Amino acid sequence: MKLGIVILAAGQGTRMKSSLPKVLHPLAGRPLLAHVLETARSLQPAKTVVVYGHGGERVRDTIDNPDILWVEQAEQLGTGHAVQQAMPLLQDMDKVLVLYGDVPLIRAESLQALVHEAASGLGLMTVTLDDPSGYGRIERDADGRVLRIVEQKDASEEQLAIPEINTGIMLIDTARLQGWLQELSPQNAQGEYYLTDIIAMAVRDGVDIHVTQPADTVEAEGINDCLQLASLERVLQRWQAEALMRDGVTLKDPARFDLRGSLSAGTDVVLDVNVIIEGQVVLGSNVTIGANTVLRNVQVADNVCIRENCVIEDAVIGPDSAIGPFSRIRPGTELVGGAHVGNFVEIKNSTIGLGSKVNHLSYIGDTQMGSGVNIGAGTITCNYDGAYKHQTVIEDKSFIGSNAALVAPVRIGENATIGAGSVIAKDAEAGELTLARGKQVTIRGWKRPSKEK
């Protein structure tokens, strides 16, 4: 069977009250539409068509997937009209599956069940809700066969009491769909071409309607405002947390964990509360992450301890290293291994050698640091001259005293010692003590200023 998938993503989303197209609002760090596309891809369709409208160019530029066919719905005249725009690209398909760019939690398993169940006839996905307000109702006959879908604004009081609702997700024979779309009429309360009207046409034509329901009703929930977006964010985060815990990751509180990308973890990994994972993060075994820490596109090797309140992005953390609390590791940084980076230390675009220590209140930028180096509190590499960045090289076993300023470009030789409080603007010799201090003097009789009474 040649399966074509059409994803309707043209809605303006006025209730979001945002200039960002609705389908681009982020859920777990990715656009709503990206979630639907990922699920659609798992079905291995022959074609995937996205119908866009509001903010269309922005949607296309953001998704930028060469496997997607794009069709514009210049006027939003309803779901039936949207599918009509896509049909010229789907004529050679056997079946068409209709999905929605603002229904991001639909699972592949639920769609696969629909495709299997509706191998012949028309497939319709429904859910049964305690409060079906706002949704189209599934009207059945006395024998339980589907008769039609009645939209909320067109429903009678009796129909409004029906708890089974339409999710909008359908699997339809392409040839029949083309004919039914031509019959659609906007003669309804909203003046739109309802795709749901084809259900009554299928009944009229004697086509079997196969109904399936997802395992969880939340799979079919759409997003229309920020409240719904936040609600589904928590659902998806719970699902992700549960999957990680089943794989052996310890989450101290799964309700206070956010995964906004992908996480691969070894054994005996422990994440404390309010840890945020963004982008692609890989954690080795025996890794602990302290509370309130953000990891963004990071590779962490085995036996690493990252303490509380750290921000680490686009970095590689070697084995047996310890970071934090309150450390910031910026892009381009690599800790080779066994390194100690302590409180209120910022490192950017630097390599920290094996067993080197930067324990307190320091800024290390554009630096190549060897092994066994000790950086005293308050040390700064002065890497920017106002126009260009310059590199500092600190060779193996060097000792940098507290409050030193290393003015790049500069090289500190192997096993060199820099005296505390020095400003080093020239290369320091290996194995020697280098100082750069003014002469200490005492000014006798000087009085500290005091406020006048």
C-alpha positions in Angstrom: 0.0 0.0 0.0 1.3 3.4 -1.0 0.5 5.7 2.0 0.3 9.4 1.7 0.2 11.6 4.8 -1.2 15.1 4.8 -0.6 17.3 7.8 -2.9 20.3 8.2 -0.8 23.2 9.6 -2.4 26.3 8.2 -4.3 27.6 11.3 -3.4 31.1 12.5 -3.8 30.2 16.1 -5.2 33.5 17.2 -5.9 32.2 20.7 -2.1 31.8 21.2 -1.9 35.6 21.0 1.5 35.4 19.5 3.3 36.5 16.3 4.8 33.0 16.1 2.7 30.6 13.9 0.9 28.1 16.2 2.6 25.0 14.8 6.0 26.5 15.6 5.4 27.0 19.3 7.8 24.7 21.2 6.8 21.6 23.0 9.7 19.9 24.9 12.1 22.2 22.9 10.8 21.4 19.4 8.0 22.9 17.3 4.6 21.2 17.5 4.8 20.4 13.8 8.2 18.7 14.3 6.6 16.2 16.7 3.9 15.3 14.2 6.4 14.9 11.4 8.6 12.6 13.5 5.6 10.4 14.2 4.5 10.5 10.6 8.0 9.5 9.4 7.8 6.3 11.6 5.0 5.0 9.3 7.3 5.2 6.3 4.9 7.0 4.0 5.5 7.3 0.3 4.7 11.1 0.5 4.2 13.6 3.3 2.4 16.8 2.5 2.2 19.8 4.9 -0.6 22.3 4.2 0.6 25.7 5.5 -1.0 29.1 5.7 -0.4 31.7 8.4 3.3 32.5 8.6 3.9 29.9 5.9 7.4 30.9 4.8 8.5 31.0 8.5 7.1 27.5 9.0 8.9 26.2 5.9 12.2 27.9 6.9 12.1 26.5 10.4 11.3 22.9 9.5 13.4 22.8 6.4 13.1 19.1 5.6 13.7 18.1 2.0 11.4 15.0 2.3 8.3 17.2 2.9 6.1 18.5 0.1 4.5 21.9 0.9 1.2 23.3 -0.2 -0.2 26.7 0.7 -3.8 27.2 1.8 -4.1 30.9 1.1 -7.6 31.2 2.5 -8.5 29.2 5.6 -11.9 27.8 4.4 -12.0 24.7 6.6 -10.3 21.3 6.9 -12.0 19.9 3.8 -10.7 22.8 1.8 -7.2 22.3 3.2 -7.1 18.6 2.1 -8.3 19.7 -1.3 -5.2 21.8 -1.7 -3.0 18.7 -1.1 -4.8 16.2 -3.3 -2.9 17.1 -6.6 0.3 15.8 -4.9 -1.4 12.7 -3.5 -3.3 11.3 -6.5 -0.9 8.4 -7.0 -1.3 7.2 -3.4 -3.6 4.3 -2.4 -4.5 5.8 1.0 -4.4 9.2 2.6 -3.8 9.7 6.3 -4.9 13.0 7.7 -3.0 14.4 10.7 -2.8 17.8 12.4 0.2 20.0 13.1 -1.3 21.1 16.5 -1.9 17.6 17.8 1.6 16.7 18.8 1.2 13.7 21.1 -0.4 11.2 18.8 1.7 8.0 19.1 3.0 5.9 16.2 1.4 2.8 17.7 -2.0 4.4 17.6 -1.6 5.4 14.0 -0.3 2.0 13.1 -3.4 0.4 14.7 -5.6 2.7 12.6 -3.8 1.8 9.4 -4.0 -1.9 10.2 -7.7 -1.8 11.2 -8.8 0.2 8.1 -6.9 -1.8 5.5 -10.3 -1.7 3.7 -12.9 1.0 4.1 -12.4 4.2 5.9 -10.5 4.6 9.2 -11.7 7.0 11.9 -10.0 7.7 15.2 -12.2 8.8 18.0 -12.0 9.3 21.8 -14.6 9.3 24.5 -14.4 12.2 26.9 -16.2 13.1 30.2 -16.4 16.7 28.8 -16.7 16.6 25.0 -17.4 20.4 24.7 -16.0 22.0 21.6 -15.5 18.8 19.6 -17.5 17.2 16.8 -19.7 14.3 18.0 -19.8 10.8 16.6 -23.4 9.9 15.9 -24.1 6.1 15.6 -27.2 4.1 14.8 -28.9 1.6 17.1 -26.4 -1.1 16.1 -23.4 1.1 16.9 -22.5 1.9 13.3 -21.1 5.4 12.7 -23.6 7.5 10.8 -22.0 11.0 10.7 -19.9 13.5 12.6 -21.8 16.6 13.9 -19.7 19.7 14.7 -20.4 21.4 18.0 -21.9 24.5 16.4 -24.3 22.4 14.3 -25.3 19.9 17.0 -28.7 19.6 18.7 -29.0 19.2 22.5 -29.3 15.4 22.1 -26.2 15.3 19.9 -24.3 17.5 22.3 -24.8 14.9 25.0 -22.8 12.3 23.0 -19.4 11.7 24.8 -17.6 10.2 21.8 -15.8 12.8 19.7 -13.9 13.1 16.5 -10.1 13.5 16.7 -9.9 14.6 13.0 -7.5 11.8 12.2 -8.7 9.7 9.3 -7.4 7.1 6.8 -9.2 7.3 3.5 -9.0 5.6 0.1 -7.6 8.2 -2.3 -10.0 7.7 -5.2 -13.0 8.0 -2.9 -11.6 10.9 -1.1 -11.2 12.9 -4.3 -14.9 12.4 -5.2 -16.1 13.2 -1.7 -14.1 16.4 -1.5 -15.9 17.7 -4.6 -19.2 17.2 -2.9 -18.4 19.3 0.2 -20.5 22.4 0.8 -20.0 25.3 3.2 -23.6 25.2 4.2 -23.1 25.1 8.0 -22.7 27.3 11.0 -19.1 28.2 10.3 -19.4 28.6 6.5 -16.5 26.2 6.0 -15.8 23.0 4.1 -15.8 20.3 6.8 -13.7 17.2 6.1 -15.9 15.5 8.6 -18.8 15.6 6.2 -17.2 12.8 4.2 -18.2 10.3 7.0 -21.9 10.7 6.1 -21.0 10.3 2.4 -19.1 7.1 3.2 -22.2 5.7 5.0 -24.3 6.7 2.0 -22.0 4.9 -0.4 -21.8 1.7 1.7 -18.2 2.1 2.7 -17.2 0.4 6.0 -16.1 2.7 8.7 -13.5 1.3 11.1 -13.1 3.1 14.4 -10.1 3.0 16.6 -9.2 4.8 19.8 -5.7 5.7 21.1 -4.4 4.2 24.3 -4.5 7.6 26.0 -7.1 10.2 25.2 -4.4 13.0 25.6 -2.9 11.7 22.3 -5.7 13.4 20.4 -5.7 16.7 22.3 -5.0 19.8 20.1 -3.3 23.0 21.2 -5.2 26.2 20.8 -3.8 28.4 23.6 -0.9 28.7 26.0 -2.8 26.9 28.8 -3.2 23.8 26.6 0.4 24.1 25.5 1.6 24.0 29.1 -0.7 21.1 29.9 0.7 18.9 27.1 4.2 20.0 28.0 3.8 18.3 31.4 2.3 15.2 29.9 5.1 14.8 27.4 7.7 15.5 30.1 6.1 12.8 32.3 6.2 10.3 29.4 9.9 11.1 28.8 10.8 10.8 32.5 9.0 7.5 32.8 10.9 6.1 29.7 14.2 7.2 31.2 13.5 5.6 34.6 12.5 2.4 32.8 15.9 2.5 31.2 17.6 2.8 34.7 18.1 6.6 35.1 17.4 7.8 38.6 15.3 11.0 38.7 14.9 12.3 42.2 11.6 13.9 41.3 10.3 13.1 37.8 7.8 15.9 38.0 10.7 18.4 38.2 12.7 17.3 35.2 12.6 18.6 31.6 14.0 16.9 28.5 14.0 19.3 25.6 15.9 17.2 23.1 17.5 13.7 23.5 19.3 12.1 26.4 21.4 9.0 26.2 22.6 7.7 29.6 24.8 4.9 30.9 24.3 3.0 34.1 23.9 4.5 37.6 23.1 8.0 36.4 21.4 10.2 39.0 19.6 13.5 38.2 18.5 15.7 41.0 15.5 18.1 40.8 15.0 20.8 38.2 17.6 19.4 35.8 17.0 20.7 32.2 18.4 18.7 29.3 18.4 20.5 25.9 19.7 19.5 22.5 21.7 16.3 22.4 23.1 15.2 25.7 25.1 12.0 26.3 25.9 10.9 29.9 28.3 8.1 30.7 28.0 5.7 33.7 28.2 6.8 37.3 27.3 10.4 36.5 25.5 12.6 39.0 23.9 15.9 38.1 23.0 18.3 40.9 19.8 20.3 41.2 19.0 23.3 39.0 21.6 22.4 36.4 21.2 23.0 32.6 23.0 20.7 30.1 22.8 21.8 26.5 24.5 19.7 23.7 27.0 18.1 26.1 29.0 14.9 26.2 29.8 13.7 29.7 32.1 10.7 30.3 32.0 8.2 33.2 32.4 9.0 36.9 31.6 12.7 36.6 30.0 14.8 39.3 28.3 18.0 38.3 27.1 19.8 41.4 24.2 22.2 41.8 23.4 25.3 39.7 25.7 24.7 36.8 25.1 25.7 33.1 27.1 23.6 30.6 26.6 24.0 26.8 28.3 22.6 23.7 31.1 21.1 25.8 32.9 17.8 26.4 33.5 16.7 30.0 36.1 14.0 30.4 36.0 11.1 32.9 36.5 11.6 36.7 35.9 15.3 36.5 34.0 17.4 39.1 32.2 20.6 38.3 30.4 23.2 40.4 28.5 24.3 42.2 27.7 27.5 40.3 30.0 26.8 37.3 29.4 27.9 33.8 31.0 25.9 31.0 30.5 27.6 27.7 30.8 26.4 24.1 34.0 25.0 22.8 35.3 23.7 26.1 36.8 20.3 26.8 37.8 19.0 30.2 40.2 16.2 29.3 39.6 14.3 32.5 40.1 14.4 36.2 39.6 18.2 36.2 38.1 20.2 39.0 36.1 23.3 38.1 34.7 25.0 41.1 32.2 27.7 42.2 31.7 30.8 40.2 34.2 29.7 37.5 33.4 30.5 33.8 35.3 28.6 31.0 34.9 29.3 27.3 36.5 27.8 24.2 39.3 26.2 26.2 40.9 22.8 26.9 41.5 21.9 30.5 44.2 19.3 30.8 44.2 16.0 32.8 43.9 16.7 36.5 44.0 20.5 36.3 42.1 22.6 38.8 40.2 25.9 38.4 38.5 25.9 41.8 37.3 29.5 42.5 36.1 32.7 41.0 38.0 32.6 37.7 37.4 33.3 34.0 39.3 31.1 31.5 38.7 31.9 27.9 40.5 30.8 24.7 43.0 28.9 26.7 45.0 25.7 26.1 45.8 24.3 29.6 48.1 21.4 30.1 47.8 18.7 32.8 48.4 19.1 36.5 47.8 22.9 36.4 46.5 24.8 39.4 44.7 28.1 38.9 44.3 30.3 42.0 41.2 32.1 42.9 40.3 35.2 40.9 42.5 34.4 37.9 41.5 35.9 34.6 42.7 35.2 31.1 42.4 38.5 29.3 41.6 37.2 25.9 39.9 40.1 24.2 41.7 43.3 23.1 38.6 45.1 22.0 38.7 43.8 18.4 40.2 40.3 18.4 40.4 37.2 20.7 43.8 35.9 21.6 45.0 32.6 23.1 46.6 31.8 26.4 48.8 28.7 26.7 49.4 27.3 30.2 51.8 24.3 30.1 51.8 21.3 32.4 52.2 21.6 36.2 52.1 25.4 36.2 50.8 27.2 39.3 48.9 30.5 38.9 48.6 32.5 42.0 45.4 34.2 43.1 44.2 37.3 41.4 46.5 36.9 38.4 45.7 38.4 35.1 47.2 36.7 32.0 47.1 39.1 29.1 46.8 37.1 25.9 48.5 36.2 23.7 50.8 34.8 26.3 52.5 31.4 27.2 53.1 30.2 30.7 56.0 27.6 30.6 55.9 24.1 32.1 56.1 24.0 35.9 56.2 27.8 36.0 54.8 29.8 39.0 53.0 33.1 38.7 52.9 35.1 41.9 49.6 36.2 43.3 48.3 39.6 42.0 50.5 39.6 39.0 49.6 41.0 35.5 51.5 38.8 33.1 51.7 40.3 29.6 54.9 38.5 28.4 55.7 34.8 28.3 56.7 33.3 31.6 59.7 31.0 31.7 59.3 27.3 32.5 60.2 26.2 36.0 60.6 29.8 37.3 58.7 32.2 39.5 57.4 35.2 37.6 56.0 38.3 39.4 54.6 41.5 38.1 53.7 43.8 41.0 54.1 47.4 41.9 56.3 48.3 44.9 54.4 48.2 48.2 54.4 51.6 50.1 52.9 53.0 53.2 51.5 56.6 53.1 51.8 57.8 56.6 49.2 60.3 57.9 46.6 59.5 55.2 43.0 59.7 56.5 40.2 57.6 55.1 37.3 59.9 53.9 34.4 60.1 56.3 30.9 61.6 55.9 30.4 65.0 57.4 28.0 65.1 60.4 
